[in-house]
Amino acid sequence: MNLNLAPKISVLVITLNEEANMQALLVDLGFADEIIIVDSCSTDKTKSIAQSFSNVRFIENRFENYSSQRNFAISQAKNDWILFLDADERLTPELKEEIIETLRTNKTYSAFLFYRKFMFENTVLHFSGLQTDKILRLFDKNFAKYSSDRLVHEKLTVNGKIGVFKNKLLHYSYSGYKCYKSKATRYGKLKAQEQFIKKQKPSFTLHFLHPSYNFLYNYFIRLGFLDGKKGITICYLNAYSVFVRYQELKLLWDKKNIISRKNI
């Protein structure tokens, strides 16, 4: 690999209490010209671990939502090419080489999609709705920005062509049941806030039918049963996140209606 001919890359990571992931993440990013951690005021050892790496710039910024936090991180980067990673994601040696060699010769694409390989308790999940997951992680910041209308599962808007990498990004998102249930709950509540802002009303029917459909679709149609017990767990927790969304959306509207009646 000829690193000198490749455009310089800024690796960006947004964090909150990620001490379990920081060492393994940062030790593997020596190819980057710049590494920036944007942290939402962690209370664990995230900051001290990050600052133990001389090539890392650690910035604390109050969290509002994922899109605004990511856009803030982009504004801090000095290089045009941005590689966004979550703290629980890892690059394989093959993927790192593909990134560098692709950027060295790229004259076509403004951004690149990564397929992800999901890990649950250090076991690969092959199905459960995750087998075709892909995500935009590498892009030229002059031609891409995260849309402000999403609070979670943020969308990168790209002006230009999008390429796809062959090698997969490893995603250790599911370290255990309690960890993922907490994440599913958080995502569900953020999705409810997003829908509330868009004035979407709660639906009694959707509250119960949508989670059921989500589970059945991922478990049977998307072959979650082939992932065994872990497939049941993931399909259930994904459906649970949908249930939390509608539950939280109803609470938000109930609160709004109570306030409105008090102001009459």
Secondary structure in CASP SS format (residue, H / E / C, confidence):
PFRMAT SS
TARGET T0000
AUTHOR 0000-0000-0000
METHOD secondary structure of the structure
MODEL  1
M C 1.00
N C 1.00
L H 1.00
N H 1.00
L H 1.00
A C 1.00
P C 1.00
K C 1.00
I E 1.00
S E 1.00
V E 1.00
L E 1.00
V E 1.00
I E 1.00
T E 1.00
L C 1.00
N C 1.00
E C 1.00
E H 1.00
A H 1.00
N H 1.00
M H 1.00
Q H 1.00
A H 1.00
L H 1.00
L H 1.00
V C 1.00
D C 1.00
L C 1.00
G C 1.00
F C 1.00
A C 1.00
D C 1.00
E E 1.00
I E 1.00
I E 1.00
I E 1.00
V E 1.00
D E 1.00
S C 1.00
C C 1.00
S C 1.00
T C 1.00
D C 1.00
K C 1.00
T H 1.00
K H 1.00
S H 1.00
I H 1.00
A H 1.00
Q H 1.00
S C 1.00
F C 1.00
S C 1.00
N C 1.00
V E 1.00
R E 1.00
F E 1.00
I E 1.00
E E 1.00
N C 1.00
R C 1.00
F C 1.00
E C 1.00
N C 1.00
Y H 1.00
S H 1.00
S H 1.00
Q H 1.00
R H 1.00
N H 1.00
F H 1.00
A H 1.00
I H 1.00
S H 1.00
Q H 1.00
A C 1.00
K C 1.00
N C 1.00
D C 1.00
W E 1.00
I E 1.00
L E 1.00
F E 1.00
L C 1.00
D C 1.00
A C 1.00
D C 1.00
E E 1.00
R E 1.00
L C 1.00
T C 1.00
P H 1.00
E H 1.00
L H 1.00
K H 1.00
E H 1.00
E H 1.00
I H 1.00
I H 1.00
E H 1.00
T H 1.00
L H 1.00
R H 1.00
T H 1.00
N C 1.00
K C 1.00
T C 1.00
Y E 1.00
S E 1.00
A E 1.00
F E 1.00
L E 1.00
F E 1.00
Y E 1.00
R E 1.00
K E 1.00
F E 1.00
M E 1.00
F E 1.00
E C 1.00
N C 1.00
T E 1.00
V E 1.00
L E 1.00
H C 1.00
F C 1.00
S C 1.00
G C 1.00
L C 1.00
Q C 1.00
T C 1.00
D C 1.00
K E 1.00
I E 1.00
L E 1.00
R E 1.00
L E 1.00
F E 1.00
D E 1.00
K H 1.00
N H 1.00
F H 1.00
A E 1.00
K E 1.00
Y E 1.00
S C 1.00
S C 1.00
D C 1.00
R C 1.00
L C 1.00
V C 1.00
H C 1.00
E C 1.00
K C 1.00
L E 1.00
T E 1.00
V E 1.00
N C 1.00
G C 1.00
K E 1.00
I E 1.00
G E 1.00
V E 1.00
F C 1.00
K C 1.00
N C 1.00
K C 1.00
L E 1.00
L E 1.00
H E 1.00
Y E 1.00
S E 1.00
Y E 1.00
S C 1.00
G C 1.00
Y H 1.00
K H 1.00
C H 1.00
Y H 1.00
K H 1.00
S H 1.00
K H 1.00
A H 1.00
T H 1.00
R H 1.00
Y H 1.00
G H 1.00
K H 1.00
L H 1.00
K H 1.00
A H 1.00
Q H 1.00
E H 1.00
Q H 1.00
F H 1.00
I H 1.00
K C 1.00
K C 1.00
Q C 1.00
K C 1.00
P C 1.00
S C 1.00
F H 1.00
T H 1.00
L H 1.00
H H 1.00
F H 1.00
L H 1.00
H H 1.00
P H 1.00
S H 1.00
Y H 1.00
N H 1.00
F H 1.00
L H 1.00
Y H 1.00
N H 1.00
Y H 1.00
F H 1.00
I H 1.00
R C 1.00
L C 1.00
G H 1.00
F H 1.00
L H 1.00
D H 1.00
G H 1.00
K H 1.00
K H 1.00
G H 1.00
I H 1.00
T H 1.00
I H 1.00
C H 1.00
Y H 1.00
L H 1.00
N H 1.00
A H 1.00
Y H 1.00
S H 1.00
V H 1.00
F H 1.00
V H 1.00
R H 1.00
Y H 1.00
Q H 1.00
E H 1.00
L H 1.00
K H 1.00
L H 1.00
L H 1.00
W H 1.00
D H 1.00
K H 1.00
K H 1.00
N H 1.00
I H 1.00
I H 1.00
S H 1.00
R H 1.00
K H 1.00
N C 1.00
I C 1.00
END
